[in-house]
Amino acid sequence: MRAMPKPQKAATRSLRRTTISDVAREAGVAIKTISRFLNNDASIKPSTRERVQKAVKALNYSPNPAARALAGTRSFLIGLLYNNPSAYYMDCVQEAILDVCRAHGYHLLVETCSADPTQMLHDVPSMIAQTRVDGVILTPTVSDNPLVLAALRRDRVPHVVIAPSPPQGRSLSVHMDHEGAAYEMATSLFNLGHRRIGFIKGHPQHSASRLRYQGFCRALIDRGIEPDLNLVAQGHFSFETGHACARTLLQAANRPTAIFAANDDMAAGCITAAHELGLGVPEDVSIAGFNDTPVALITWPTLTTVHQPIREMAAGAAKLLFGSIAAKARQAKSRSVSSEQFHHRIILRGSTSSPRN
């Protein structure tokens, strides 16, 4: 009888954690250089930084935050503070910031804040004290609270604000031109031939709502049209409020030929309301939104909107924050540029056209 071959031992994968020494050996540099790289030290030569980055990627190295925190004064955590009803907006912000965090060996802590400005002033310092985060990123409406920003500056907490109003000269910030974008969208509707243009405002506590309405009004005034308050409705950035506002506007005796909603969710509500009332979009009424979220592609017809560079702004905020954290560690001043503006785009789709009459 032929002897059966002996079963080969399955290859085992080492469970040993890659260390900073392994990365230093792979890159051909000192351990101290790896430490400076992980701390985002700007003094590292570009050629050396590139070698270290290749070694980190080749070895799939992930720093141990607990060990790093014990070895120094940092927690290697940053906080993201928000009070925003849009799940899509926050998903985009979190994903973009997480990508930058991973590149810097940091973890992200996400915390929601009360909508009440006074309670917010308590929530933010309390969260920072309990978690020992190395810095924080604030989104609207937290980024609009001057008392919170003043407290962060007073306590020298590295921070970056997303879309503050107005852009904070004393705090690092990223933003886009909400007023200018709304101006361009209203101008686009005017150029199609619309003269009775309705507008649905966003949440009254969000600075972007005010800026978008200002841009809309300025576009009409520049073209000799006095904004008609009968064509303006107050929404809250939700589908339901957009739907309710649109039904009111579209059942008026002299209804608008176009509606510009301050975000895509409300614009989707407008399209649904128009269909329910037997009105064609865009034949009877054109609809435009703001943000260019996925809902803009699933409405029928697809939605004309303003593309807001949410991911780009969030990633830019994280990079600014890590620069500020590194500057604090070196006891150096932060970068001189305090605010970065990102550019929007007008996206024309099937929900807008020239008025029928």
KAFEN-V56192 format. One record per pair of residues at least 4 apart in sequence whose C-alpha atoms are under 8 Angstrom apart, sorted by sequence separation. I is the first residue (numbers start at 1). GAP is how many residues later the second one is. D is the distance in Angstrom with one decimal. If there is no record, write none. Layout:
I|GAP|D, I|GAP|D
This chain:
18|4|6.3, 19|4|6.7, 20|4|6.2, 21|4|6.1, 22|4|6.1, 23|4|6.1, 24|4|5.8, 25|4|6.6, 29|4|6.5, 30|4|6.9, 31|4|6.4, 32|4|6.2, 33|4|6.1, 34|4|6.2, 35|4|6.3, 36|4|6.4, 37|4|5.7, 44|4|6.6, 45|4|6.1, 46|4|6.1, 47|4|6.4, 48|4|6.3, 49|4|6.1, 50|4|6.2, 51|4|6.3, 52|4|6.1, 53|4|6.2, 54|4|6.0, 55|4|6.1, 56|4|5.8, 57|4|6.6, 64|4|6.2, 65|4|6.0, 66|4|6.3, 67|4|6.2, 68|4|6.5, 69|4|6.3, 86|4|6.5, 87|4|6.1, 88|4|6.2, 89|4|6.3, 90|4|6.0, 91|4|6.1, 92|4|6.2, 93|4|6.2, 94|4|6.0, 95|4|6.4, 96|4|6.8, 97|4|6.1, 98|4|6.1, 99|4|6.5, 100|4|6.5, 101|4|6.1, 102|4|5.8, 115|4|7.7, 116|4|6.0, 117|4|6.3, 118|4|6.9, 119|4|6.2, 120|4|6.2, 121|4|7.1, 122|4|6.2, 123|4|6.1, 124|4|6.3, 125|4|6.1, 126|4|6.2, 127|4|6.1, 128|4|5.5, 129|4|7.9, 138|4|5.9, 139|4|5.2, 140|4|6.2, 141|4|7.0, 145|4|6.5, 146|4|6.0, 147|4|6.2, 148|4|6.3, 149|4|6.3, 150|4|6.1, 151|4|6.2, 152|4|6.0, 153|4|6.3, 163|4|7.2, 164|4|6.6, 168|4|7.1, 177|4|6.1, 178|4|6.2, 179|4|6.1, 180|4|6.3, 181|4|6.3, 182|4|6.1, 183|4|6.1, 184|4|6.1, 185|4|6.4, 186|4|6.2, 187|4|6.1, 188|4|6.4, 189|4|6.8, 190|4|4.9, 202|4|7.4, 205|4|7.9, 206|4|7.2, 207|4|6.4, 208|4|6.0, 209|4|6.3, 210|4|6.2, 211|4|6.2, 212|4|6.3, 213|4|6.2, 214|4|6.1, 215|4|6.2, 216|4|6.6, 217|4|6.2, 218|4|6.0, 219|4|6.6, 220|4|6.4, 221|4|5.1, 228|4|7.1, 237|4|7.2, 238|4|6.3, 239|4|6.1, 240|4|6.2, 241|4|6.0, 242|4|6.0, 243|4|6.3, 244|4|6.5, 245|4|6.3, 246|4|5.8, 247|4|6.0, 248|4|6.5, 251|4|6.6, 262|4|7.2, 263|4|6.4, 264|4|6.0, 265|4|6.5, 266|4|6.3, 267|4|6.4, 268|4|6.4, 269|4|6.2, 270|4|6.2, 271|4|6.3, 272|4|6.2, 273|4|6.3, 274|4|6.4, 275|4|5.5, 279|4|7.8, 280|4|5.0, 281|4|5.4, 282|4|4.4, 292|4|6.0, 293|4|7.9, 294|4|7.0, 295|4|6.4, 298|4|6.3, 299|4|6.5, 309|4|6.2, 310|4|6.2, 311|4|6.1, 312|4|6.0, 313|4|6.1, 314|4|6.3, 315|4|6.3, 316|4|6.2, 317|4|6.2, 318|4|6.3, 319|4|6.3, 320|4|6.3, 321|4|6.2, 322|4|6.1, 323|4|6.1, 324|4|6.2, 325|4|6.3, 326|4|6.4, 327|4|6.0, 328|4|5.9, 348|4|7.6, 18|5|7.7, 24|5|5.1, 25|5|7.8, 29|5|7.6, 36|5|5.2, 44|5|6.3, 56|5|5.1, 63|5|7.6, 69|5|5.2, 101|5|4.8, 102|5|7.1, 114|5|6.1, 115|5|6.8, 128|5|5.9, 138|5|5.1, 152|5|5.2, 153|5|7.9, 168|5|6.6, 189|5|5.8, 190|5|6.3, 204|5|6.5, 220|5|5.0, 221|5|5.7, 236|5|6.1, 237|5|7.4, 250|5|5.2, 261|5|6.0, 262|5|7.7, 274|5|5.0, 275|5|6.6, 279|5|5.7, 280|5|6.6, 281|5|5.8, 282|5|7.0, 297|5|5.1, 327|5|4.9, 328|5|7.2, 24|6|5.7, 56|6|7.9, 68|6|7.5, 69|6|4.8, 84|6|7.4, 101|6|6.1, 114|6|5.4, 142|6|7.7, 143|6|7.5, 152|6|7.6, 167|6|6.8, 202|6|7.9, 203|6|6.2, 204|6|7.4, 220|6|6.6, 221|6|7.2, 235|6|5.1, 236|6|7.9, 249|6|6.1, 250|6|6.8, 261|6|5.2, 274|6|6.9, 275|6|7.7, 279|6|7.1, 281|6|7.3, 296|6|5.8, 297|6|6.5, 327|6|6.0, 328|6|7.5, 24|7|5.4, 37|7|7.1, 68|7|7.6, 69|7|6.6, 101|7|7.0, 113|7|5.9, 152|7|7.4, 167|7|7.9, 202|7|4.8, 220|7|6.6, 235|7|6.0, 249|7|7.1, 260|7|7.4, 274|7|7.2, 296|7|4.7, 327|7|5.6, 36|8|7.6, 68|8|7.5, 167|8|7.3, 189|8|7.9, 201|8|6.1, 202|8|7.9, 296|8|7.4, 24|9|7.8, 66|9|7.6, 98|9|7.5, 114|9|7.5, 164|9|7.3, 201|9|7.8, 296|9|7.5, 21|10|6.1, 24|10|6.3, 65|10|7.1, 98|10|6.6, 113|10|6.4, 161|10|7.2, 163|10|7.2, 164|10|7.9, 217|10|6.1, 235|10|6.9, 271|10|7.1, 324|10|5.3, 20|11|6.7, 23|11|7.4, 33|11|7.8, 65|11|5.9, 97|11|7.9, 113|11|7.5, 160|11|6.5, 161|11|6.4, 162|11|5.7, 163|11|6.0, 164|11|7.0, 234|11|7.2, 259|11|7.9, 274|11|7.7, 323|11|7.1, 324|11|7.4, 37|12|7.0, 159|12|7.2, 160|12|4.8, 161|12|4.6, 162|12|5.1, 163|12|4.3, 201|12|6.6, 233|12|5.9, 323|12|7.6, 159|13|6.8, 160|13|5.2, 161|13|6.5, 162|13|6.0, 163|13|6.8, 292|13|5.7, 20|14|6.9, 160|14|7.6, 199|14|7.7, 289|14|6.9, 291|14|6.6, 292|14|5.8, 20|15|7.9, 37|15|7.7, 288|15|6.4, 289|15|6.3, 290|15|4.9, 291|15|5.3, 292|15|4.7, 233|16|7.9, 271|16|6.9, 287|16|7.2, 288|16|5.0, 289|16|4.5, 290|16|4.6, 291|16|5.0, 292|16|6.6, 199|17|7.9, 270|17|7.1, 287|17|7.1, 288|17|5.4, 289|17|6.6, 290|17|6.8, 291|17|4.8, 34|18|7.1, 143|18|5.4, 153|18|7.7, 231|18|6.5, 290|18|7.6, 143|19|6.5, 242|19|7.4, 143|20|7.1, 144|20|5.3, 267|20|6.6, 281|20|7.0, 136|21|7.7, 138|21|7.6, 143|21|5.3, 144|21|6.1, 267|21|6.3, 120|22|7.5, 135|22|6.0, 136|22|6.6, 137|22|5.6, 138|22|6.4, 139|22|6.2, 140|22|6.9, 149|22|7.6, 267|22|5.2, 134|23|7.5, 135|23|4.7, 136|23|4.8, 137|23|5.0, 138|23|4.8, 139|23|5.0, 140|23|6.7, 242|23|7.2, 243|23|6.7, 246|23|7.4, 247|23|7.6, 266|23|7.5, 27|24|5.6, 124|24|7.2, 134|24|7.1, 135|24|5.4, 136|24|6.7, 137|24|5.8, 138|24|6.0, 139|24|6.9, 140|24|7.0, 231|24|8.0, 242|24|3.8, 243|24|8.0, 246|24|5.1, 250|24|7.3, 264|24|7.9, 265|24|7.9, 27|25|5.4, 137|25|7.4, 139|25|7.9, 231|25|7.1, 237|25|7.2, 241|25|6.5, 242|25|6.2, 243|25|7.7, 244|25|7.7, 245|25|7.7, 264|25|4.6, 115|26|7.6, 121|26|6.7, 125|26|7.8, 237|26|6.1, 239|26|4.7, 240|26|7.2, 242|26|7.4, 243|26|3.9, 247|26|5.7, 259|26|7.3, 261|26|7.6, 263|26|5.0, 264|26|5.3, 27|27|7.7, 121|27|5.4, 125|27|7.9, 238|27|5.5, 239|27|4.6, 242|27|4.8, 243|27|5.0, 246|27|6.2, 247|27|7.3, 257|27|6.7, 258|27|5.0, 259|27|6.2, 260|27|6.0, 261|27|6.1, 262|27|6.0, 263|27|4.2, 264|27|6.3, 268|27|7.4, 24|28|7.6, 27|28|5.5, 78|28|7.2, 80|28|7.1, 82|28|8.0, 117|28|6.8, 120|28|7.4, 237|28|6.5, 238|28|5.4, 239|28|7.5, 241|28|7.5, 242|28|5.7, 243|28|7.9, 246|28|7.5, 257|28|4.7, 258|28|4.4, 259|28|5.0, 260|28|4.8, 261|28|5.0, 262|28|5.6, 263|28|6.0, 264|28|6.8, 268|28|7.6, 271|28|7.6, 23|29|7.4, 26|29|5.7, 76|29|7.3, 77|29|5.6, 78|29|6.5, 79|29|5.9, 80|29|6.1, 81|29|6.2, 82|29|6.6, 83|29|5.8, 113|29|7.5, 183|29|7.7, 186|29|8.0, 237|29|5.9, 239|29|6.4, 240|29|6.4, 243|29|6.8, 244|29|7.7, 256|29|7.3, 257|29|6.4, 258|29|5.8, 259|29|6.4, 260|29|6.0, 261|29|7.0, 264|29|6.7, 271|29|7.7, 313|29|6.6, 76|30|5.0, 77|30|4.9, 78|30|5.3, 79|30|4.7, 80|30|4.8, 81|30|5.1, 82|30|5.0, 83|30|5.6, 178|30|6.3, 182|30|5.1, 186|30|5.6, 195|30|7.7, 239|30|4.8, 243|30|5.5, 247|30|7.9, 258|30|7.9, 265|30|7.1, 312|30|7.6, 24|31|8.0, 76|31|6.5, 77|31|5.8, 78|31|6.1, 79|31|5.8, 80|31|6.1, 81|31|5.7, 82|31|5.9, 83|31|6.9, 181|31|7.5, 182|31|7.3, 185|31|7.8, 201|31|7.4, 203|31|7.8, 235|31|7.5, 264|31|6.8, 268|31|6.4, 23|32|5.8, 77|32|6.8, 79|32|7.2, 81|32|6.6, 83|32|6.4, 179|32|4.7, 180|32|7.9, 182|32|8.0, 183|32|4.3, 187|32|6.0, 199|32|6.4, 200|32|5.9, 201|32|6.2, 202|32|6.8, 203|32|6.2, 204|32|7.2, 264|32|6.4, 23|33|6.2, 178|33|5.8, 179|33|4.8, 182|33|4.9, 183|33|5.1, 186|33|6.1, 187|33|7.7, 198|33|4.6, 199|33|4.9, 200|33|4.8, 201|33|4.9, 202|33|5.2, 203|33|4.0, 309|33|6.8, 178|34|5.5, 179|34|7.4, 181|34|7.3, 182|34|5.4, 183|34|7.8, 186|34|7.4, 197|34|7.0, 198|34|5.7, 199|34|6.4, 200|34|5.7, 201|34|5.2, 202|34|4.9, 203|34|5.8, 309|34|7.0, 179|35|6.2, 180|35|5.9, 183|35|6.7, 184|35|7.6, 196|35|7.9, 200|35|5.9, 201|35|7.3, 202|35|5.0, 268|35|7.9, 308|35|7.7, 309|35|6.3, 23|36|7.2, 179|36|4.2, 183|36|5.1, 201|36|7.9, 267|36|7.9, 308|36|5.3, 178|37|7.6, 179|37|7.6, 307|37|5.5, 308|37|7.2, 23|38|7.5, 306|38|6.8, 307|38|5.0, 264|39|7.9, 306|39|5.8, 307|39|6.2, 65|40|7.5, 306|40|4.7, 307|40|6.6, 18|41|7.1, 65|41|7.2, 264|41|7.3, 305|41|6.2, 306|41|5.8, 18|42|7.9, 19|42|7.4, 63|42|5.8, 65|42|7.9, 165|42|5.8, 200|42|7.1, 304|42|7.8, 305|42|5.3, 18|43|5.9, 20|43|7.8, 62|43|6.8, 81|43|7.8, 164|43|7.4, 165|43|7.7, 304|43|5.6, 305|43|6.7, 18|44|7.7, 19|44|8.0, 304|44|4.6, 305|44|7.8, 163|45|7.8, 200|45|7.0, 303|45|7.6, 304|45|4.5, 303|46|5.5, 304|46|6.6, 302|47|5.8, 303|47|6.2, 304|47|5.8, 301|48|7.9, 302|48|5.3, 303|48|5.1, 304|48|6.4, 213|49|7.8, 301|49|5.3, 302|49|5.9, 303|49|7.9, 212|50|6.8, 301|50|5.4, 198|51|7.4, 300|51|7.8, 209|53|6.8, 79|54|6.2, 77|55|7.7, 78|55|5.0, 81|55|7.2, 84|55|7.8, 292|55|7.8, 77|56|4.9, 78|56|5.6, 79|56|6.4, 80|56|5.8, 81|56|6.2, 82|56|6.2, 83|56|7.3, 84|56|6.6, 75|57|6.2, 76|57|7.1, 77|57|5.9, 78|57|5.1, 79|57|4.5, 80|57|4.9, 81|57|5.0, 82|57|5.2, 83|57|6.5, 84|57|7.0, 75|58|5.9, 76|58|6.4, 77|58|7.6, 78|58|5.5, 79|58|6.2, 80|58|6.1, 81|58|6.4, 82|58|6.6, 83|58|5.9, 198|58|5.7, 74|59|7.8, 75|59|6.2, 78|59|7.7, 80|59|7.8, 82|59|7.1, 83|59|6.5, 196|59|7.8, 197|59|5.4, 198|59|7.9, 200|59|7.5, 202|59|7.9, 74|60|6.2, 82|60|6.1, 196|60|4.8, 197|60|6.2, 198|60|6.1, 199|60|5.6, 200|60|6.5, 201|60|6.7, 202|60|5.4, 81|61|7.1, 196|61|5.8, 197|61|4.8, 198|61|4.4, 199|61|4.9, 200|61|4.7, 201|61|5.5, 202|61|7.1, 144|62|8.0, 195|62|7.6, 196|62|6.8, 197|62|5.6, 198|62|6.1, 199|62|5.7, 200|62|6.0, 144|63|7.2, 194|63|6.4, 197|63|7.1, 199|63|7.5, 288|63|6.9, 40|64|7.2, 141|64|7.0, 194|64|6.7, 287|64|5.5, 288|64|6.9, 39|65|7.6, 141|65|5.8, 286|65|5.7, 287|65|5.8, 38|66|6.3, 140|66|6.6, 141|66|7.6, 200|66|7.8, 286|66|4.4, 38|67|6.7, 140|67|7.8, 285|67|7.8, 286|67|6.3, 282|68|7.3, 286|68|8.0, 189|69|7.5, 282|69|5.1, 286|69|7.7, 281|70|5.9, 282|70|5.2, 283|70|7.3, 285|70|7.2, 281|71|7.4, 282|71|5.8, 283|71|8.0, 284|71|6.9, 283|72|6.7, 284|72|6.5, 282|73|7.9, 283|73|6.0, 186|74|7.4, 258|94|7.9, 257|98|6.3, 185|103|7.9, 185|120|7.8, 185|121|7.3, 182|124|7.9, 181|125|6.9, 176|132|7.7, 176|133|8.0, 175|138|6.8, 174|139|6.0, 174|140|8.0, 174|142|7.0, 174|143|6.1, 173|144|6.8, 172|148|7.2, 172|149|8.0, 86|151|7.9, 162|151|7.3, 85|152|7.8, 162|152|7.3, 162|155|6.9, 161|156|7.3, 160|157|6.0, 160|158|7.7, 160|160|7.0, 194|160|6.9, 160|161|5.9, 185|161|6.8, 192|161|6.4, 193|161|5.7, 194|161|6.3, 159|162|6.1, 184|162|7.6, 192|162|4.7, 193|162|6.4, 158|163|6.6, 181|163|6.7, 189|163|7.8, 192|163|7.5, 175|164|7.6, 177|164|7.5, 181|164|7.7, 159|165|7.7, 172|165|7.8, 173|165|6.3, 174|165|5.5, 175|165|6.4, 176|165|5.2, 177|165|7.9, 181|165|7.7, 158|166|6.0, 172|166|4.6, 173|166|4.7, 174|166|4.8, 175|166|5.0, 176|166|5.0, 177|166|7.4, 158|167|6.0, 171|167|6.5, 172|167|5.7, 173|167|6.4, 174|167|5.8, 175|167|6.2, 176|167|6.1, 177|167|7.6, 170|168|7.1, 174|168|7.4, 176|168|7.0, 169|169|6.2, 158|170|7.9, 168|170|7.9, 169|170|7.2, 168|171|7.6, 167|172|7.0, 137|180|7.1, 137|181|7.4, 137|184|7.6, 136|185|7.6, 135|186|6.9, 135|190|6.9, 134|191|6.9, 88|205|7.2, 96|215|5.4, 100|215|6.5, 95|216|7.8, 96|216|7.5, 99|216|7.9, 93|217|6.6, 97|217|5.9, 101|217|7.5, 92|218|6.6, 93|218|5.8, 96|218|5.9, 97|218|5.3, 100|218|6.4, 92|219|5.6, 96|219|5.2, 100|219|7.0, 94|220|7.8, 97|220|7.9, 89|221|7.1, 93|221|5.2, 97|221|5.8, 92|222|8.0, 93|222|7.8, 40|282|7.5, 40|283|7.5, 41|285|6.6, 40|286|6.1, 39|287|6.6
